[in-house]
């Protein structure tokens, strides 16, 4: 009888210990998962902080820098040219008679900002490539083709390396001034090319 009782007690103790081990393992797993989640949040915060710091440290082009560049204006720290300065309506090829403007801009970027990454930002607004082709996707493509041609000119003519340049295309974006995109003045100003300097060095 005593042996039976002892066996029962041993079984009960074993079950308690096994349950305890299961609980410990579960808690350990949950703790490790929480630690991983916490580290992911810390990493995300650090990336956001780096992005914020980079934007604060971005290099701005001043009005004095662009003095003498025909048709150039300052837009939020970037150099802005109207799209008509470089392209015919609905076309992505560079105007041959406007190449000297790009030569001046390339010289400015190379001489005054030799280590900064360059962003070529093209806004097409409500402009369409051809009659009947006015979709947003089509205007995005027009902007990409224009930005690519500007980059190719910088690269082939002035030796600005590929890793130094990033291109960006915007469709019906916001005009640089107070005008709305749908107004005539707003539509005109929205069709533009902006050269910006990234805070990052290449």
N, C-alpha and C positions, 0 to 999 in steps of 0.2 A: 504493500500500500504506500509506504513511504517512498519507494522507488517511483511509483506512478506519479505521486504528487511532485517529486523532484523533476521528473521528465516534463510534466505540465509547466512547472515554473520555468524550466530552462527554455521551453518553447516560447513562452510568453516573453521572456527576456530577449530571446533572439529576434522575435517579431518587432519588439520595441526598438532594438538596436538597428534592425534593417530599415524600419520606418525612419529612424533618426538619420541614418546614412542617406536615405533618399531625400529627406528634407534638406540636409546639408548640401548635397550635390545640387539640388534645385536652386537653393539660395545662392550658392557659388556661381552657378550659371547665370542667374539673374543679375548678380553683382557685376560679373564680367561684361554682360550685355549692356548694363547701365554705364559702365566705364567706357565701352566702345562708343556708345551714343554721345556721351559727354565729350570724348575726344573729337568726334565728328563735328559737334557744335563748336568746339574751340577752333578747329581747323577752318570751318566756315566763317567764323568771326574774324580770324586772322586774315583770310582772303579778302573779306569785305573791307577790313581796315586798310590793307595794302592798296586795294582799288581806290578807296577814298583818299588816301595819302597821295596816290599817283595823280588823281584828278586835281588835288590842291597844288601839287608841285608842277603841273603842266606848264610848259614854256609858252608864253604868249607872244605873238608877233605884234609889234607896235606900229603906229602910224608912221613913225620916223623910219622904220625898216622898209616900208613899201613906198616911200617917197620916190617918185620917178617911174614907178611901174604903172604904165597906162591902164586906166580903168580899174585899178585895184582899190579895194576898201577893206577896212578891218571889221571882222564879224566875230565877236566873242573870242578874241585871241587868235583868230585865224585870218588868212588872206583870202578875200572873196573876189571872184571875177564873175560877171554875168555870163551865162552859158553862150549868149550870142557872140561873146568875145572870142570864143574858141571853136564853136560849132555852128553849122547851118541848122535851121529848124528841122527836127526829126532825124538828124544825121549824127553818126558817132565819129566820123573821120574829122581830124583836126583841120582847121582852115590853114592853108599854106601861108597866107599873108599875116596870120596871127602867131606864127611860130616864135618871132622875137620876144613876145610877152612871156612865153614859157622859158625861153633862154634866160631872161632876167630873173624869173622866179627860181629857176634851177640854180643860178649863180648865187642868189640870196640864200637859199637853203643850204648850199654847200659851203659858202664862205662864212656866214654868220652863225649857222647852226649845224656844224659838221657832224656832230654825234647824235643828233636827235632823230627818232623815227618820224616819218612823214605819213600823214593820213590824207589821201585824196578823196574828198567827199563831194559827190555829184548829186544835185537835186534837179529833177526834171519837171516837177510841178504837174500841171495839166497838159504838158506837151505830149504829143503822140509821135510815133515814128513815121507813120504814113496815114493817109486819109482812111478813116474807118478803123484804125488800130489805136485805140485810146485806153486800153485796159491798164490796170495797175501793174500787172505782171510785165506787160510789154514796156512800160516806162521804167520799171526796175531794171530790165535788161538793157534798155538804152543807157541808163546811168552807168551800169557796169561796163558796157562797151566803151563809153567815153572815158571813164576812170582808167580802164586798162590801156587805152591809147595814150593817155597822159603819162602813165607809168612807163610804157614802152619808150616814149620819147625821152623821158628822163634817163632811162636805163641805157638806151642805145646811143643817144647823142651826148649825154653828160656823165655817163658812167656811174649813176646812182644805183647801188646794188638792190637786188630784189628784196633782200631781207630788211632793207631800210624802209620800204614803202608798204602801206596797207591801203586798200581801196574800199570805198563804201558807197552804196547807191541808195537814194531815197526817192520814193514816188511822190505822192502829193503831200509833201512835208510842210512844215510851218515856215512861212516867209521870215526873213531875218528881222524885219521891222514890226510895227504894230498892225500892219494890214492883215486881213484874213486871206487864206489861200484862195478863196473863191472870187475875190475882188480883182479887177484888172491890174492895179498897182501891185497887189500881193502876188498874183500869178507871174508877173514880170520879174519880180525880185526873187521868187522862189526858184526860178530856172537859173541855177548858178553852180559854180565850182568853188569849193572852199579847200584851201590847203592849211592843215593844222599840224602842230608839232606835239607829239606824244611826250609824256614825262619820261618814258623809258628810252634808254640809249640802246643802240644796236651794236 
